[in-house]
Amino acid sequence: MAEPDWSDYEAAVRDEIGVPAGDEERIRRAIASAMAYVTGAIGGYTVSDTVRADCVAACAADLYNMRDARLGVMNVADGTLEPFRISSDPLRSVWQKLNAAGVPTGGMVIA
């Protein structure tokens, strides 16, 4: 089975990040990176297309939003700066989903 094109995930990612139009290049890069990260995390295991799509959308949304929270500080809608701890792990929102789908992940997994 061929790997889906990045545009197959675009609508789900746009919905996740709340950007209905514009910023195509940044969204494309986030999705392309997310596809590579998720494929690597799944490795030789098999997951359904639904699980893969959910993982790619979650990872791409995190990657897209990381730029707006450099050094752990995020600009909030009212113009203030709020401190947020931002994980440097691009798969932070994916690990539990893969575990639930039968792909062993996390600190106890030895590669």
Number of C-alpha atoms within 10 A of each C-alpha: 3 4 7 11 11 17 13 11 19 18 12 18 27 19 12 15 16 10 13 11 7 9 10 12 9 12 22 18 15 23 27 17 18 25 24 11 19 22 16 10 17 17 10 9 12 11 13 8 10 9 15 20 18 16 24 29 28 24 26 32 24 24 22 19 15 17 10 13 16 13 12 14 14 20 14 11 7 6 8 9 12 12 13 13 12 16 12 11 11 18 20 15 17 22 18 16 17 21 12 11 15 13 18 17 18 12 6 7 7 7 4
